[in-house]
Amino acid sequence: MTKADHGPARHERPVIDEAALAAARDAERLLDAARAGGATTWEEYLSPVPGQLRDAGLFELRRVAQRARAAYGPRASIRDALPTELTEPFLADLDRLIKALARDSMER
């Protein structure tokens, strides 16, 4: 694949990179809480997320963020199993990341 297939490198989009790294830190805290609280379903769901948010390129990052955002679903929500002081910052950072990705794709 060529660079055009992947778009610019993340470091060339500092707003996106910063939002993704903030969400990764939040995901780590949620993962720790899920492990400590025995929330195995959420532990399994969250386990790949921090690394993906840290390492994914711009093209893949949208998919990763949307999948992580799906944890706030109407039926099974991460909010029901983990503390609000952890779930809400993660949601805010995911939304910030998704908006930054959308803004970036519109500018290209």
Backbone bond lengths (Angstrom), bond angles and torsions (degrees), N, CA, C in turn:
res aa  C-N    CA-C-N  psi(-1)  N-CA   C-N-CA  omega(-1)  CA-C   N-CA-C  phi
1 M - - - 1.445 - - 1.520 109.93 -
2 T 1.271 114.67 150.19 1.455 119.66 179.59 1.521 110.41 -94.41
3 K 1.318 115.53 168.35 1.461 120.60 177.55 1.527 110.71 -58.33
4 A 1.318 118.19 -34.41 1.462 121.61 179.56 1.525 111.22 -62.05
5 D 1.338 117.50 -30.46 1.454 121.31 179.04 1.528 111.27 -68.50
6 H 1.316 116.65 -28.84 1.454 121.02 -176.27 1.520 112.47 -103.09
7 G 1.278 118.16 -16.07 1.452 121.26 -175.43 1.513 110.60 79.42
8 P 1.323 116.55 -169.12 1.463 120.21 -178.26 1.529 111.31 -70.11
9 A 1.303 114.81 161.79 1.458 119.91 176.33 1.526 109.31 -70.08
10 R 1.320 116.49 153.53 1.465 120.43 -178.24 1.515 112.82 -59.28
11 H 1.330 116.67 -38.07 1.468 118.17 -178.24 1.530 111.76 -65.16
12 E 1.324 117.01 -16.77 1.462 121.01 175.92 1.527 111.83 -80.65
13 R 1.303 116.99 -8.49 1.466 123.59 178.40 1.540 108.07 -126.18
14 P 1.338 117.60 74.36 1.467 121.02 -172.45 1.530 114.20 -60.01
15 V 1.315 118.75 -31.60 1.467 120.34 179.04 1.525 109.85 -64.96
16 I 1.314 116.41 -42.58 1.464 121.55 178.74 1.521 109.89 -67.88
17 D 1.306 116.84 -46.55 1.457 121.00 -178.82 1.526 110.79 -60.33
18 E 1.317 116.51 -44.63 1.462 120.95 179.87 1.532 111.07 -62.51
19 A 1.328 117.43 -43.77 1.462 121.25 179.28 1.526 111.17 -64.54
20 A 1.316 116.93 -40.22 1.463 120.71 179.28 1.527 110.94 -66.28
21 L 1.318 117.13 -40.87 1.463 120.27 179.50 1.526 111.40 -68.65
22 A 1.317 117.81 -36.90 1.464 120.93 176.26 1.531 109.82 -64.25
23 A 1.322 116.98 -43.84 1.463 120.75 178.25 1.530 110.78 -64.16
24 A 1.329 117.18 -36.04 1.472 120.51 177.71 1.532 110.78 -63.76
25 R 1.329 116.75 -41.27 1.469 119.70 177.49 1.536 110.48 -63.82
26 D 1.316 116.37 -41.77 1.464 120.10 176.92 1.531 110.89 -62.03
27 A 1.318 116.43 -43.06 1.462 121.12 -179.74 1.527 110.81 -62.35
28 E 1.328 117.23 -38.06 1.472 120.83 176.77 1.523 110.43 -60.57
29 R 1.337 116.61 -45.00 1.467 120.37 179.43 1.529 110.71 -63.49
30 L 1.326 117.11 -41.26 1.464 120.14 177.34 1.517 111.52 -64.69
31 L 1.296 116.55 -41.65 1.459 120.86 178.55 1.522 110.59 -61.68
32 D 1.312 117.58 -43.61 1.469 121.08 176.88 1.526 110.88 -60.39
33 A 1.327 116.66 -42.60 1.466 120.57 179.48 1.527 111.23 -66.35
34 A 1.319 117.15 -39.29 1.464 120.67 178.31 1.527 110.50 -63.28
35 R 1.318 116.45 -42.86 1.470 120.29 177.63 1.517 111.15 -63.26
36 A 1.320 116.24 -46.92 1.466 121.11 -177.89 1.525 111.57 -65.16
37 G 1.314 116.59 -34.72 1.462 120.71 -177.48 1.516 114.63 -91.57
38 G 1.317 117.28 -0.54 1.461 120.51 179.59 1.523 114.14 72.20
39 A 1.320 117.03 23.45 1.469 121.39 178.18 1.528 107.98 -85.48
40 T 1.331 115.55 75.95 1.463 120.74 -171.49 1.529 113.29 -62.73
41 T 1.317 117.63 -35.54 1.464 119.69 178.41 1.518 110.50 -60.60
42 W 1.332 116.64 -46.27 1.452 120.95 -179.80 1.515 111.42 -72.98
43 E 1.317 117.15 -30.85 1.465 119.84 175.40 1.525 109.92 -62.30
44 E 1.321 117.05 -45.40 1.465 121.12 178.56 1.524 111.16 -64.91
45 Y 1.327 116.69 -41.66 1.462 121.45 -178.57 1.523 110.72 -64.64
46 L 1.334 115.71 -42.89 1.463 120.49 -174.31 1.523 114.53 -84.55
47 S 1.317 118.44 -19.80 1.464 120.02 -170.94 1.532 114.64 -54.46
48 P 1.330 121.07 -39.82 1.469 118.08 178.76 1.528 114.32 -83.37
49 V 1.327 116.80 -14.90 1.466 121.20 -169.00 1.531 114.26 -63.35
50 P 1.337 120.44 -47.89 1.474 118.14 -178.21 1.529 113.03 -57.64
51 G 1.313 116.78 -46.11 1.463 120.35 179.32 1.518 112.58 -64.03
52 Q 1.331 116.10 -39.43 1.456 119.60 178.80 1.525 111.17 -65.64
53 L 1.328 116.66 -41.40 1.466 119.71 178.65 1.524 111.55 -66.18
54 R 1.317 117.29 -31.73 1.471 120.78 178.85 1.529 112.18 -76.58
55 D 1.325 117.01 -35.21 1.460 120.40 -167.11 1.528 116.27 -109.31
56 A 1.304 118.35 -17.84 1.464 120.21 -173.97 1.524 111.36 -67.08
57 G 1.320 115.42 144.91 1.457 120.88 172.95 1.523 109.61 -75.11
58 L 1.301 116.75 172.91 1.462 120.91 -176.88 1.527 112.50 -57.98
59 F 1.306 116.87 -41.36 1.461 121.08 -177.99 1.528 110.76 -61.62
60 E 1.321 117.23 -47.03 1.463 122.38 -177.81 1.526 112.05 -77.92
61 L 1.303 117.38 -26.82 1.463 122.03 -174.66 1.527 111.77 -59.68
62 R 1.293 118.25 -36.55 1.473 120.91 178.02 1.530 110.51 -59.98
63 R 1.329 116.37 -45.68 1.468 120.66 179.56 1.523 110.94 -63.18
64 V 1.318 116.67 -43.79 1.468 121.65 179.86 1.531 110.12 -60.88
65 A 1.317 116.65 -46.48 1.471 120.99 -178.73 1.524 111.24 -64.41
66 Q 1.303 117.53 -41.30 1.461 120.32 -179.68 1.522 111.09 -67.84
67 R 1.318 116.71 -37.73 1.462 119.58 177.31 1.527 109.99 -66.03
68 A 1.313 117.56 -42.93 1.471 120.89 178.41 1.528 110.08 -63.93
69 R 1.323 116.95 -38.69 1.470 121.78 -179.77 1.517 111.03 -64.99
70 A 1.328 117.84 -26.80 1.461 122.17 179.40 1.532 112.30 -66.13
71 A 1.321 117.62 -12.54 1.467 121.03 176.83 1.527 111.55 -65.81
72 Y 1.318 116.39 -13.88 1.461 122.05 179.79 1.526 110.62 -100.95
73 G 1.325 115.84 42.41 1.453 121.46 -176.08 1.517 113.41 -76.45
74 P 1.327 116.08 167.40 1.469 120.77 -178.68 1.531 113.45 -73.18
75 R 1.304 117.79 -26.93 1.470 120.44 -178.54 1.515 111.38 -90.56
76 A 1.291 116.42 -62.97 1.464 121.86 178.93 1.514 106.97 -114.20
77 S 1.309 115.28 114.52 1.458 119.26 -178.05 1.517 109.95 -120.04
78 I 1.293 114.60 141.37 1.453 121.38 177.07 1.536 110.17 -59.98
79 R 1.310 115.61 -26.13 1.472 120.74 178.52 1.525 112.10 -61.66
80 D 1.331 117.27 -27.47 1.461 121.27 -178.10 1.531 112.65 -77.47
81 A 1.323 117.32 -17.07 1.458 120.25 -173.69 1.522 114.31 -115.33
82 L 1.327 117.37 -22.92 1.465 120.20 -174.02 1.525 110.14 -125.18
83 P 1.329 116.67 157.79 1.470 120.84 -174.72 1.531 113.67 -62.56
84 T 1.314 114.14 142.12 1.462 122.14 179.39 1.525 111.86 -57.56
85 E 1.333 116.72 -37.64 1.468 119.25 -178.31 1.531 112.18 -66.31
86 L 1.320 117.03 -10.28 1.465 121.38 174.64 1.527 112.33 -106.37
87 T 1.323 116.39 -37.92 1.469 118.81 -176.05 1.525 112.87 -73.05
88 E 1.319 117.45 -36.54 1.463 119.27 -175.58 1.533 113.54 -71.41
89 P 1.334 119.37 -41.50 1.475 117.91 174.92 1.537 112.38 -61.94
90 F 1.334 116.55 -37.09 1.461 120.23 178.58 1.525 109.66 -63.09
91 L 1.319 116.65 -45.85 1.458 120.86 178.28 1.528 110.93 -60.04
92 A 1.305 116.91 -45.12 1.475 120.65 -179.59 1.524 110.97 -62.60
93 D 1.329 117.09 -43.18 1.467 119.77 -179.94 1.529 111.77 -69.40
94 L 1.335 117.35 -36.41 1.472 119.58 175.60 1.521 110.82 -63.66
95 D 1.316 116.30 -44.29 1.468 119.42 179.17 1.523 111.03 -63.33
96 R 1.327 116.36 -40.06 1.474 120.21 177.55 1.525 110.22 -62.11
97 L 1.334 116.55 -41.34 1.462 121.48 178.84 1.521 111.21 -65.01
98 I 1.316 117.16 -46.15 1.464 120.84 -178.94 1.532 110.60 -62.52
99 K 1.319 116.94 -40.91 1.467 120.49 177.78 1.524 111.54 -65.95
100 A 1.323 117.10 -40.41 1.469 120.16 178.65 1.526 110.60 -64.97
101 L 1.312 117.41 -39.99 1.468 120.75 177.32 1.524 111.03 -64.47
102 A 1.323 117.01 -41.40 1.463 120.78 179.23 1.528 110.65 -64.99
103 R 1.319 116.23 -43.56 1.467 120.80 179.04 1.522 110.38 -61.74
104 D 1.335 115.81 -42.33 1.464 120.62 -179.77 1.530 111.00 -64.16
105 S 1.311 117.28 -42.55 1.468 119.13 -178.56 1.525 111.59 -68.71
106 M 1.320 117.87 -29.81 1.463 120.59 177.06 1.522 111.74 -72.51
107 E 1.328 116.47 -29.17 1.465 120.96 -179.25 1.518 112.79 -79.44
108 R 1.306 116.55 -18.57 1.476 119.99 179.99 1.479 111.66 -83.15
